Amino acid sequence: MRTDDWHLTDDVDDFLARAGDFLRSRPALHTMPLTVTEKLRSGGADAHGAPAALFGRSERAGEVRATFHRLPSRGLSPTPLTAEEADALAGRLAGLGLSLPYVSADHDTATAFAEAWQRHTGAVPTLGKRIRLYRLGALTPPERRPEGAGRVAGERDHEHVVRWCGEFCEAVGEVPAVDAGSWPGSRFADKRFTYWETPGGTPVSMAGSTAMVGGMVRVDPVYTPAHVRGRGYAAAVTVEVSRAALAAGATDVVLFADPANPTSNALYQRIGYVPLTEWTVYDFAVRPQAPGRPGDGQAAARPTAATGPVPGGTAAP
């Protein structure tokens, strides 16, 4: 595959005109580009408050086969790629002199691109984070749900929602953290939030959800304060937002979860979520090259453990 098979643009409308049908063809798997491009298309700031982004699509015989997006000062987020497509993309971006702090994608794609990026640039990949993408099958509410009810958070709840999103970031190690000052440019600002409240009206758990795009809604985040976990509140509020998404016409309801957290993974599977794919983030650190040998195709080392950004997740329920 040639590097010029990748067509790049910074115009989100042009990108969606050419690649939108491809993204909507697999809405669950393409959850990240669908929500990012919708936020940019609708005129909002991107997930990190920056005004522009880079998009690309790979075509063969006039048919879009894969895409990527890159927010300013952030990493690369491609849809599933073959090893050939990953290598061509790495070569194209390296030829433009772009710097990438990380790649975030399904595991096979992220690994293929990380190894290709090292070959082309010498940047050493390290394993930053693994996360699991789930898609809702048949929603199955728990036989016993906790006392209380769901309630959509309103304007009067804004300060509390911001505080809990900040606590969520701390609980899962997500950076940058969010507070009142950074809220407008955060990935949480355009989400709809729902509480699970006790009969006395005290919020005990919270779930957010994205706007529907291509029939897809992503549940993110799900947060329960540590002192009230283990009582079924997270399951109750997740069922609440999942049911609301289905009632609104969603065909694909998805969420991310940390595979290292057996409690949350078991919870989501009990209420009907089915694992769709494993997601991986690789961070890149530039390795000094010998003079006259910049990115000369040295064998890619398998990544080692480190830390890195993730597309979203859930705190322990």
WOCOR-V907967 format. One record per backbone hydrogen bond with DSSP energy under -0.5 kcal/mol. NH is the residue of the N-H (numbers start at 0). CO is the residue of the C=O. E is the energy in kcal/mol with one decimal. If there is no record, write none. Layout:
[[NH CO E] [NH CO E]]
This chain:
[[4 1 -1.6] [5 2 -1.6] [6 4 -0.5] [6 56 -2.9] [7 5 -0.5] [8 54 -2.3] [11 9 -0.7] [14 10 -2.5] [15 11 -2.6] [16 12 -2.1] [17 13 -1.4] [18 14 -2.8] [19 15 -2.2] [22 18 -2.2] [23 19 -2.4] [24 20 -0.9] [24 21 -0.7] [25 21 -0.5] [25 22 -0.9] [26 23 -0.7] [29 25 -2.1] [30 27 -1.2] [33 29 -2.1] [34 30 -2.0] [35 31 -2.6] [36 32 -2.3] [37 33 -1.7] [38 34 -2.0] [39 35 -2.0] [40 36 -3.1] [41 37 -2.2] [42 39 -1.3] [43 38 -1.8] [45 49 -1.4] [48 45 -2.1] [53 69 -2.5] [54 8 -3.0] [55 67 -2.0] [56 6 -1.9] [57 65 -2.9] [58 4 -1.6] [59 62 -2.2] [62 59 -1.9] [64 57 -3.4] [65 57 -1.1] [67 55 -1.9] [68 76 -1.3] [69 53 -2.5] [70 74 -0.6] [71 51 -1.1] [73 70 -2.3] [75 101 -2.6] [76 68 -2.2] [78 66 -2.7] [85 81 -2.6] [86 82 -2.2] [87 83 -2.3] [88 84 -2.4] [89 85 -2.6] [90 86 -2.4] [91 87 -2.2] [92 88 -2.7] [93 89 -2.6] [94 90 -2.0] [95 91 -0.9] [96 93 -1.4] [97 92 -1.9] [102 281 -2.0] [103 75 -2.7] [104 279 -2.1] [106 277 -2.7] [109 105 -3.0] [110 106 -2.5] [111 107 -2.4] [112 108 -2.7] [113 109 -2.6] [114 110 -2.2] [115 111 -2.0] [116 112 -3.3] [117 113 -1.8] [118 114 -1.8] [119 115 -2.2] [120 116 -2.2] [121 117 -2.1] [122 116 -0.6] [123 284 -3.7] [125 282 -2.5] [126 303 -3.1] [127 125 -0.5] [127 280 -3.0] [128 280 -1.4] [130 278 -2.6] [131 256 -3.3] [132 276 -2.9] [133 131 -0.5] [133 254 -3.2] [134 273 -2.6] [135 252 -3.2] [136 271 -3.1] [138 136 -0.7] [139 270 -2.5] [144 142 -0.6] [148 196 -1.7] [150 194 -2.2] [152 192 -2.6] [156 153 -1.5] [157 154 -1.7] [160 156 -2.8] [161 157 -2.6] [162 158 -2.0] [163 159 -2.5] [164 160 -2.5] [165 161 -2.1] [166 162 -2.1] [167 163 -2.5] [168 164 -2.3] [169 165 -1.9] [170 166 -2.4] [171 167 -2.0] [172 168 -0.8] [173 168 -2.4] [182 178 -1.4] [184 181 -0.9] [185 182 -1.9] [188 185 -0.8] [190 187 -1.9] [191 208 -2.4] [193 206 -2.7] [194 150 -3.2] [195 204 -2.3] [196 148 -2.9] [196 194 -0.5] [197 201 -2.3] [200 197 -2.7] [202 200 -0.6] [203 195 -3.1] [204 195 -1.1] [205 222 -2.4] [206 193 -2.4] [207 220 -2.7] [208 191 -1.6] [209 217 -2.0] [212 215 -2.3] [215 212 -1.9] [216 251 -2.4] [218 216 -0.5] [218 253 -3.0] [219 207 -2.0] [219 217 -0.6] [221 312 -0.6] [222 205 -3.0] [227 224 -1.9] [228 225 -1.3] [229 316 -1.8] [230 227 -0.6] [235 231 -2.0] [236 232 -2.5] [237 233 -2.2] [238 234 -2.4] [239 235 -2.0] [240 236 -2.2] [241 237 -2.2] [242 238 -2.8] [243 239 -1.9] [244 240 -2.1] [245 241 -2.2] [246 242 -2.5] [247 243 -1.5] [248 245 -1.4] [249 244 -2.4] [250 214 -2.3] [251 214 -2.3] [253 216 -2.3] [254 133 -1.7] [255 218 -0.5] [256 131 -2.2] [258 256 -0.6] [260 257 -2.1] [261 259 -0.8] [264 260 -1.9] [265 261 -2.2] [266 262 -2.1] [267 263 -2.5] [268 264 -1.9] [269 265 -2.1] [270 266 -1.5] [271 268 -1.1] [272 267 -2.8] [273 134 -3.1] [275 132 -3.5] [276 132 -1.4] [278 130 -3.8] [279 104 -3.1] [280 128 -2.6] [281 102 -2.2] [282 125 -2.7] [283 100 -2.2] [284 123 -2.1] [286 121 -0.7] [292 289 -2.1] [294 292 -0.6] [295 292 -0.9] [296 118 -1.6] [303 124 -0.6] [305 126 -2.8] [307 127 -0.6] [314 221 -2.2]]
